[in-house]
C-alpha cells in the first residue's frame, strides 16, 4: 500500500521555512538590513507597551509568572500591535523601524509567525521576516535574556516539527510532560493522536492546532498512525480520561486495547475517505477536540477542589483568606472567576476558528492553483 506524501514545497501553517528565498534575500538586503537597529527598537517599543497589559491579563501560565511560557501570547499581541494605529504613530528609531517594515511588506516581503523546535530544546513562536528570524518573546524561557532577538533565519536554529515523535521528545524535555497515544477517542485520533499529562498532573488531548493538524493531514494520517501503533495506553491514564469524557458526547473506546485498534482503523478509514483533503472536516475535529479538553479541564478542577480546598486567593500580588471576604467581595470574586472561565472558553473557540480558517484558506489556494493550471492547459 502506498501513502500520499506532501509536496516538498507545501508549507504548513506557521512552518519555519523560507519560500521564495532569492526574492526574500533581495528585499531583506534592500529594506531590512540597513534598519536592523530601528527594527529592534520597534519590537522593543511594542513589548514595552504590551507587557503591562499582558502581565495583568495573564499573570501566570502553567504555574510560571509572566513572561515565562507566554511566547505565543506575546507574539500574537505584537503582531496585532504592528497593525494598529499606535504603531503608525511611532516616531524616532521605532518609527523608522515601522517605516522599514512597511516598505518591505509593500514590496512583497514576507512577515509571518512561525513555530517549531528551537535548537532541540524548546517549542518557540517567532517571526520570519524576509530572511531574518525575529523573536519578540526571547525572554519567555529565561527572563534574564533580551526581550527581542534578530538573527539570520538560517542560523537561528528553528526547525519544523517533523512528526509526532519529534513533538513528543520536545514536549517531554521542555514541558516536563508525559506523552501517550490517544487510545481513548478513536474518531479524533487521526487528527489528534496524542494525550499529554503536564508536570502539575493536568491531562489533555493534544490541541487541534493549525500546525499539528496540518502535519497529520499532510501525510494522509501516516504520521498519526505511527504514533498510534505504540503499546496500548496505560490503564490508569485511560480510566482517568474516559471518566472525564463520559459526558462529552464523544464515542469512547471501552479499553486501551480496543482504543488502539479503533484508532488505527480510524486512520485507515479517514484516509480512504480522503478526509485529509476535506477542509470542512477540520472545524468539526477542532470543535470536538476543544470540547474534550473542556471536559478534561473541568474534571481536573473538580479533582483539585476535592483534594485541596482553596483557602486563599491572590489579587494583584496580595493574598486574601477566603474566610475573611465579605458578601460583596465574594460576589465579585464569583463574577471574576466566571469571567475568567468565559475568557478561557472564548480563547478555545478562537483557536478552533483559526484552525478552521486555515483549512479553508489552504483549500482555496489549492482550488485556485488547480483552476489556474487548467486555464494554462486550455490556452496551450
C-alpha positions in Angstrom: 0.0 0.0 0.0 1.3 3.5 -0.8 0.6 6.6 1.1 0.4 10.2 0.0 3.3 12.5 0.8 3.1 16.2 0.9 5.0 18.0 -1.9 8.4 19.4 -0.8 7.2 22.9 -1.5 4.0 22.7 0.5 4.2 25.0 3.5 2.3 24.0 6.7 0.8 26.8 8.8 3.5 28.6 10.8 6.1 26.2 9.4 9.6 27.7 9.9 10.8 27.7 6.3 11.5 30.4 3.8 9.7 30.2 0.5 11.0 32.2 -2.5 14.4 32.7 -0.9 16.1 34.7 -3.7 13.4 37.3 -3.7 13.3 37.4 0.1 17.1 37.9 0.2 16.9 40.8 -2.2 14.1 42.6 -0.3 15.8 41.9 3.1 19.1 43.4 1.8 17.2 46.4 0.4 14.8 47.3 3.2 15.7 45.5 6.4 19.5 45.1 6.6 20.1 48.8 6.8 17.5 49.2 9.5 18.2 46.3 12.0 18.7 48.7 14.9 15.5 50.5 14.1 13.6 47.2 13.8 14.8 46.1 17.2 13.7 49.5 18.6 10.3 48.9 17.1 9.8 45.5 18.6 11.2 46.6 22.0 8.7 49.5 21.9 5.9 47.1 21.3 7.0 44.9 24.2 7.3 48.0 26.5 3.7 49.0 25.7 2.2 45.5 25.8 4.0 43.9 28.8 1.9 45.6 31.5 -1.3 44.7 29.6 -0.3 41.1 29.1 1.0 40.6 32.6 -2.3 41.9 34.0 -4.3 39.8 31.6 -2.5 36.5 32.5 -0.1 37.0 35.5 0.9 33.3 35.3 0.7 30.3 32.9 1.3 26.7 33.8 2.4 27.9 37.3 5.0 30.3 35.9 4.9 34.1 36.2 4.7 36.3 33.1 6.5 36.3 30.7 7.5 32.7 31.1 5.8 30.2 28.8 3.8 33.0 27.0 5.7 33.2 23.7 2.5 32.7 21.7 0.5 35.3 23.6 3.3 37.9 23.3 3.9 37.1 19.6 0.2 37.4 18.7 0.0 40.7 20.7 3.0 42.2 19.0 1.6 41.2 15.5 -1.7 42.9 16.4 0.2 46.0 17.7 2.1 46.4 14.5 -1.2 46.5 12.6 -2.6 49.2 14.9 -2.8 53.0 14.8 -0.4 53.1 17.7 2.4 51.6 15.6 1.6 54.0 12.7 2.1 57.0 15.1 5.6 55.9 16.3 8.5 58.3 16.0 12.2 58.1 16.4 14.1 54.8 15.9 10.9 52.8 16.5 9.1 54.9 13.9 12.0 54.4 11.4 11.7 50.6 12.1 8.0 50.7 11.4 8.6 52.6 8.1 11.3 50.0 7.1 8.9 47.1 7.9 6.0 48.7 6.0 8.2 49.4 2.9 9.4 45.8 3.0 5.9 44.4 3.1 4.6 46.7 0.4 7.4 45.4 -1.9 6.1 41.9 -1.3 8.3 40.7 1.5 7.1 38.0 4.0 6.4 38.7 7.6 4.6 35.8 9.3 4.5 34.0 12.6 6.4 30.7 12.7 6.5 27.9 15.3 8.8 25.0 15.8 11.7 23.3 17.6 14.3 25.8 18.7 17.7 24.2 18.9 16.3 20.9 20.0 15.3 22.3 23.4 12.1 24.3 23.2 8.9 25.0 21.3 9.1 28.6 20.1 6.9 31.1 18.4 8.8 33.7 16.4 8.5 35.6 13.1 10.1 35.0 9.7 10.8 38.5 8.3 12.3 38.1 4.9 15.5 36.1 5.6 15.5 37.2 9.2 14.4 35.4 12.4 12.7 37.7 14.8 11.9 36.6 18.3 9.9 39.2 20.2 9.5 36.8 23.1 13.1 35.8 23.7 12.7 36.0 27.5 9.8 33.5 27.9 12.2 30.7 28.9 14.8 32.7 30.7 13.5 36.2 31.8 17.1 37.4 32.1 17.6 37.2 28.3 17.0 40.1 26.0 13.3 40.5 25.1 14.0 40.7 21.3 16.4 38.8 19.2 17.0 39.3 15.5 19.2 36.8 13.6 19.7 35.4 10.1 16.9 32.9 9.8 19.1 30.1 8.6 21.3 30.4 11.6 18.6 30.7 14.3 18.2 27.0 14.8 14.4 27.0 14.4 13.3 23.8 12.6 9.9 22.3 11.7 8.4 19.6 13.8 8.8 16.6 11.6 6.4 14.1 13.2 4.7 13.3 16.4 7.7 11.5 17.9 9.7 14.8 17.3 6.9 16.7 19.1 6.8 14.2 22.0 10.6 14.5 22.5 10.5 18.3 22.9 7.3 18.1 25.0 9.0 15.8 27.4 12.1 17.9 27.8 10.6 21.4 27.6 7.2 20.9 29.3 8.2 18.0 31.5 5.1 16.3 30.0 4.2 12.7 29.8 3.1 11.8 26.2 0.7 8.9 25.4 -1.2 7.7 22.3 -4.8 8.7 22.0 -6.4 5.3 22.5 -9.5 6.9 24.2 -11.3 8.9 21.4 -10.6 6.9 18.2 -12.5 9.2 15.9 -10.2 12.1 16.8 -7.0 10.0 16.8 -6.1 10.5 13.1 -6.0 14.3 13.7 -5.1 14.4 17.4 -3.1 11.2 18.1 -1.5 12.3 21.4 -2.6 12.7 25.0 -0.4 14.8 27.4 -0.1 14.9 31.1 1.7 18.1 32.3 4.0 18.4 35.3 1.1 19.5 37.6 -0.9 16.4 36.6 -3.2 18.1 34.1 -4.4 15.8 31.3 -5.4 16.9 27.9 -5.8 15.8 24.3 -3.1 17.5 22.4 -4.7 20.5 20.9 -6.1 20.7 17.4 -3.6 23.5 16.5 -3.1 24.6 12.9 0.4 23.1 12.5 -0.1 19.8 14.2 -3.5 19.1 12.5 -2.0 20.1 9.1 1.0 17.8 9.8 -1.3 14.9 10.5 -3.3 15.6 7.3 -0.3 16.3 5.1 0.8 12.7 5.1 -2.7 11.2 4.9 -2.6 10.4 8.6 0.6 8.3 8.2 2.4 10.2 11.0 -0.6 9.7 13.3 -0.7 6.0 12.5 3.0 5.7 13.6 2.2 7.4 16.9 -0.9 5.3 17.5 1.0 2.0 16.9 2.6 2.4 20.3 1.6 0.0 23.1 -1.9 0.4 24.4 -2.4 3.4 26.6 -1.6 2.9 30.3 -4.7 1.7 32.1 -4.8 4.4 34.8 -4.5 7.2 32.2 -7.2 5.6 30.1 -9.5 5.3 33.1 -9.0 8.9 34.1 -9.6 10.3 30.6 -12.6 8.1 29.9 -14.2 9.1 33.2 -13.7 12.8 32.5 -15.0 12.5 28.9 -18.1 10.4 29.7 -20.5 13.3 29.2 -18.7 15.0 26.3 -20.8 13.4 23.6 -17.8 11.6 22.0 -17.6 7.9 21.2 -15.1 6.4 23.7 -13.2 3.2 23.5 -14.1 0.6 26.1 -10.5 -0.4 26.8 -6.9 0.7 25.9 -6.6 -2.4 23.6 -9.9 -1.6 21.8 -8.9 2.1 21.6 -5.6 1.2 19.9 -7.3 -1.0 17.3 -10.1 1.5 16.6 -7.7 4.5 16.4 -5.6 2.7 13.8 -8.7 1.7 12.0 -9.9 5.3 12.0 -6.6 6.4 10.3 -7.3 3.9 7.5 -11.0 4.8 7.2 -10.4 8.5 7.1 -7.6 8.1 4.6 -9.8 6.0 2.4 -12.5 8.7 2.6 -9.8 11.3 1.8 -10.7 13.3 4.9 -7.2 14.8 4.7 -8.3 16.6 1.5 -11.6 17.7 3.1 -11.2 21.1 4.8 -14.8 21.0 6.0 -13.8 18.2 8.4 -11.3 20.4 10.3 -13.8 22.7 12.1 -15.6 19.6 13.5 -12.4 18.0 14.6 -11.2 21.2 16.3 -14.6 21.6 17.9 -14.7 18.1 19.2 -11.1 18.3 20.5 -11.9 21.6 22.2 -14.9 20.1 23.9 -12.9 17.1 25.0 -10.3 19.4 26.6 -13.0 21.5 28.3 -14.3 18.3 30.0 -10.8 17.2 30.9 -10.1 20.6 32.4 -13.3 20.6 34.3 -12.5 17.2 35.8 -9.1 18.4 36.8 -10.6 21.4 38.6 -13.0 19.0 40.4 -10.2 16.8 41.5 -8.1 19.7 42.7 -11.1 21.1 44.7 -11.7 17.8 46.3 -8.1 17.1 47.2 -7.1 20.6 48.4 -9.9 23.1 49.0 -8.8 26.6 48.2 -8.2 28.7 51.4 -6.8 31.8 49.8 -6.8 33.9 46.6 -4.2 36.2 45.3 -5.3 39.5 43.6 -2.7 41.9 42.2 0.1 40.2 44.3 -1.8 40.4 47.6 -3.1 37.2 49.2 -6.5 37.2 50.9 -8.1 34.5 53.1 -11.5 33.4 51.6 -12.9 33.1 55.1 -12.3 36.9 55.6 -14.1 38.0 52.5 -17.4 39.9 52.9 -20.6 39.1 51.0 -19.9 41.7 48.3 -16.3 40.6 47.8 -17.4 37.0 47.4 -20.0 38.0 44.8 -17.4 40.0 42.9 -14.9 37.1 43.2 -17.6 34.8 41.7 -18.1 37.1 38.8 -14.4 37.4 38.2 -14.0 33.6 38.2 -16.9 33.2 35.8 -15.4 35.8 33.5 -12.1 34.0 33.6 -13.8 30.8 32.6 -15.6 32.6 29.8 -12.3 34.0 28.5 -10.8 30.6 28.5 -13.8 29.2 26.6 -13.6 32.1 24.1 -9.9 31.5 23.6 -10.6 27.9 22.9 -13.2 28.9 20.3 -10.8 31.4 18.7 -8.2 28.7 18.4 -10.8 26.4 16.7 -11.9 29.2 14.4 -8.2 29.9 13.4 -7.7 26.2 12.6 -10.9 26.1 10.5 -9.9 29.3 8.7 -6.5 28.0 7.8 -8.1 24.8 6.5 -10.4 26.8 4.2 -7.6 29.0 3.1 -5.4 26.1 2.1 -8.3 24.5 0.2 -8.9 27.8 -1.6 -5.3 28.1 -2.6 -5.3 24.5 -3.9 -8.5 25.2 -5.8 -7.1 28.4 -7.3 -3.9 26.7 -8.3 -5.9 23.9 -9.9 -8.1 26.4 -11.8 -5.0 28.3 -13.0 -3.3 25.1 -14.1 -6.4 24.2 -16.1 -6.6 27.6 -17.7 -2.9 27.3 -18.8 -3.6 23.9 -20.3 -6.6 25.2 -22.2 -4.6 28.1 -23.6 -1.8 25.8 -24.5 
